């Protein structure tokens, strides 16, 4: 007989998101926030979204700089660090000059999301092919 806690763990682990799926979900949410800020004239909304944007890219940069990111190929880590740097620099410019467009930040987030989704599809196709 399986212990109820083990059964609950198994049920949850079967529906858990992979790392790439989680990253993609974060970028989907970031895109929604950036688009909301782009369409808003309220400086408080724009500032709050830019704060979230800067924090998210800061986390991504830190994760890819650390030695623990060794599971990700060096080329991918370097790409994420460059993207984080560019996104954060432009985010700072937006904080200083609200007349600038949110479109470059939206484009970066869309490109990352497209890459994450393409990788997720390829990985899932490969796992089904093994069956």
C-alpha positions as CSV (number, residue, x, y, z in Angstrom):
1,X,0.0,0.0,0.0
2,X,1.3,3.5,-0.9
3,X,1.4,6.0,1.8
4,X,-1.1,8.9,1.2
5,X,1.8,11.4,1.3
6,X,3.7,9.5,-1.4
7,X,0.5,9.3,-3.5
8,X,0.1,13.1,-3.2
9,X,3.8,13.7,-4.1
10,X,3.5,11.5,-7.2
11,X,0.3,13.3,-8.3
12,X,2.0,16.7,-8.0
13,X,5.3,15.6,-9.5
14,X,3.5,14.3,-12.6
15,X,2.0,17.8,-13.3
16,X,5.1,19.8,-12.3
17,X,6.6,22.2,-14.8
18,X,10.1,21.6,-16.2
19,X,12.7,24.4,-15.7
20,X,12.2,25.6,-19.3
21,X,8.4,25.6,-18.9
22,X,8.7,27.6,-15.7
23,X,11.0,30.1,-17.4
24,X,8.6,30.4,-20.3
25,X,5.7,31.0,-17.9
26,X,7.8,33.8,-16.2
27,X,8.4,35.4,-19.6
28,X,4.7,35.2,-20.6
29,X,3.9,37.1,-17.4
30,X,6.6,39.6,-18.0
31,X,5.3,40.2,-21.5
32,X,1.8,40.9,-20.1
33,X,3.2,43.3,-17.6
34,X,5.4,45.1,-20.2
35,X,2.4,45.4,-22.6
36,X,0.3,46.8,-19.8
37,X,3.0,49.4,-19.0
38,X,3.4,50.3,-22.7
39,X,-0.3,51.0,-22.9
40,X,-0.5,52.9,-19.7
41,X,0.2,56.6,-19.1
42,X,0.3,56.1,-15.3
43,X,3.9,56.6,-14.2
44,X,3.3,54.4,-11.1
45,X,2.3,51.4,-13.3
46,X,5.2,52.0,-15.6
47,X,7.6,52.3,-12.7
48,X,6.3,49.1,-11.0
49,X,6.6,47.1,-14.2
50,X,10.1,48.3,-14.8
51,X,11.0,47.4,-11.2
52,X,9.8,43.8,-11.8
53,X,11.5,43.7,-15.1
54,X,14.9,44.8,-13.6
55,X,14.5,42.3,-10.8
56,X,13.7,39.4,-13.1
57,X,16.7,40.1,-15.4
58,X,18.9,40.5,-12.3
59,X,17.9,37.0,-11.1
60,X,18.6,35.6,-14.6
61,X,22.0,37.3,-14.7
62,X,22.9,36.1,-11.2
63,X,21.9,32.5,-12.1
64,X,23.9,32.5,-15.2
65,X,27.0,34.0,-13.7
66,X,27.2,31.6,-10.8
67,X,29.1,28.4,-11.0
68,X,26.0,26.4,-10.3
69,X,24.7,27.2,-13.7
70,X,27.0,24.5,-15.1
71,X,24.0,22.5,-16.3
72,X,23.4,25.2,-19.0
73,X,25.9,25.3,-21.8
74,X,28.4,28.2,-21.5
75,X,27.2,29.7,-24.9
76,X,23.6,29.9,-23.6
77,X,24.8,31.4,-20.2
78,X,26.7,34.0,-22.0
79,X,23.7,34.9,-24.2
80,X,21.5,35.3,-21.2
81,X,24.0,37.5,-19.5
82,X,24.2,39.7,-22.6
83,X,20.4,39.9,-22.9
84,X,20.1,40.7,-19.2
85,X,22.6,43.4,-19.5
86,X,20.9,45.0,-22.6
87,X,17.5,44.7,-21.1
88,X,18.5,46.2,-17.8
89,X,20.4,49.1,-19.4
90,X,17.4,49.9,-21.6
91,X,15.1,49.6,-18.6
92,X,17.2,52.2,-16.7
93,X,16.9,54.5,-19.7
94,X,13.1,54.0,-19.6
95,X,13.0,55.0,-16.0
96,X,14.9,58.2,-16.7
97,X,13.1,59.0,-20.0
98,X,9.4,58.0,-20.0
99,X,9.1,59.1,-23.6
100,X,11.1,56.0,-24.8
101,X,9.2,53.0,-26.1
102,X,8.7,49.7,-24.2
103,X,8.9,47.9,-27.6
104,X,12.6,46.9,-27.3
105,X,12.0,45.3,-23.9
106,X,8.9,43.5,-25.3
107,X,10.9,42.3,-28.3
108,X,13.6,40.9,-26.1
109,X,11.1,39.1,-23.9
110,X,9.2,37.7,-27.0
111,X,12.4,36.4,-28.5
112,X,13.4,34.7,-25.3
113,X,9.9,33.2,-24.9
114,X,10.0,32.0,-28.5
115,X,13.3,30.3,-27.9
116,X,12.1,28.7,-24.7
117,X,8.9,27.4,-26.3
118,X,10.8,26.1,-29.3
119,X,13.2,24.2,-27.0
120,X,10.3,22.8,-24.9
121,X,8.6,21.5,-28.0
122,X,11.8,19.9,-29.3
123,X,12.5,18.3,-25.9
124,X,9.0,16.9,-25.6
125,X,9.1,15.6,-29.2
126,X,12.3,13.8,-28.4
127,X,10.9,12.2,-25.3
128,X,7.8,11.0,-27.1
129,X,10.0,9.6,-29.9
130,X,11.8,7.4,-27.3
131,X,8.6,5.6,-26.5
